[in-house]
Amino acid sequence: MLKFYNHLSHKKEVFKPLRKDWVGLYTCGPTVYNFAHIGNLRTYIFEDILRRTLEYSGYKVRHVMNITDVEDKIIRDAQKSGQTVFELVKPYEKAFFEDLKKLNIQKAWKYPKATKHILEMATIIKKLLKSGLAYKTGGSIYFDISKFKSYGKLSRVSSRELKAGARIDADEYAKTNAQDFVLWKAKKSGEPFWKTSLGEGRPGWHIECSAMSMKYLGPTFDLHAGAVDLIFPHHENEIAQSEGATNKKFSRYFVEGEHLLVNGEKMSKSLGNIYTLRDIEKKEYNPLTFRYLILTSHYRSRLNFTWKSLEAAQSALNNLYNELRNSISGTSDVPNINVNFRTSDVQKIEKRFLEAVNDDLNTPKAIAVVWEIIKNKNLSQKSKKQLLLKFDKVLGLGLKTIKTAVIPQKIIALAKQREEYRKNEQWDKADKIREKIQSLGYSVEDAPEGPRIRK
């Protein structure tokens, strides 16, 4: 059974999809005012594993990830640089998709942009005004949190100071207290604005995710994923404005990923520890090394990034690639001498892997199963390769791109000759053949399914 930790209930729950034909998954995407940092990328990798696990379990997934292309920080940086918001975001949006490709993150079904969904946002806001959940003042429109009785059910806002009637215009604000949040901002000089039935202005940040998720997935959908720092206020506000407008449950499961620390501390400009994928590549690391590192920690656990931990991850990933490249090589015409292979071994391994990823995406256990496969002496090389490639549909480490070593016919012929000597118990001659193979740059290992040649 597939289980996720649902932040709505604060416990693990068996996943029960809303529909039989597809699963709706909404994930909070980038605010494209800068390059995505490695904390963002950890979230995107976790969300990719979530989607891949659903698909591995046989579900068809409609994955929607928004792109925030108008927001306070974007406007601030555009004004500083003398650009329009559209000019500012264009290169960062391009870089975002480049990062996804390098990290082997699957493309979403839809990537809706905030600026292309102003009408949908205005429609929701009008419904909230009509129902009395929102009010207008000074040309801006705010959500009245005191009118939405279940406000705080995701973030347990009761433990915070509730400031109903105190309005906040900023898209992001302090997480210590809850205030009436802005849905629509009145037109300001020097800022982009849209003409709508609400008046001239622009949307607040929170409303965009409600508009875009419900447009493509319906008023109620299966899964909403993001990072824990978005639980309050962003995800909490999404629930309030969405359910306030539709009187229906919004997302049935909220799955949230933990923070990534750098050298034991939160990333900040003052500490100079905000890294991007470009910083990793400058040090000549394979981007998938970072993905491997992320998989070694559970998505609900804080992970401490250090260059030393990345070095260890690269070593492990290279070892995995080498095992796939060298061990599972073109030696099928070398005769087997002792095949001790059981189908039940494959079934047990598959079961352990499935149990790991189905148990709230336990990727550390899944990675451990991968190394069990490598070390298992009862599995044929063909079975190892099939299992590794199958599991990589979830892990996404690019194993199918690894080409197996091409063993020269001369080396294969020597290996055959050595096997004949071994059959006849001519051990001295067999050892000399081994030495000759080694002198030519190869090694031969006696495995249960037959000789294994490595370059």
Secondary structure, DSSP 8 states (H G I E B T S, - for coil): --EEEETTTTEEEE---S-SS-EEEEE---BTTS--BHHHHHHHHHHHHHHHHHHHTT--EEEEE-BB-SSHHHHHHHHHHT--HHHHHHHHHHHHHHHHHHTT----SB--BGGG-HHHHHHHHHHHHHHTSEEEETTEEEE-GGG-TTTTTTTTGGGSEEEEEEEE-SSS--TTEEEEEEEEEE--TTS--EEETTEEEEE-HHHHHHHHHHHHH-SSEEEEEEEGGGIIIIIHHHHHHHHHHHSS--EEEEEEE--EEETTB---TTTT---BHHHHHHTT--HHHHHHHHHTS-TTS-EEE-HHHHHHHHHHHHHHHHIIIIIS-S-TTS--S-----HHHHHHHHHHHHHHHHBT--HHHHHHHHHHHHH-SSS-HHHHHHHHHHHHHHH---GGG-------HHHHHHHHHHHHHHHTT-HHHHHHHHHHHHHTT-EEEEETTEEEEE-
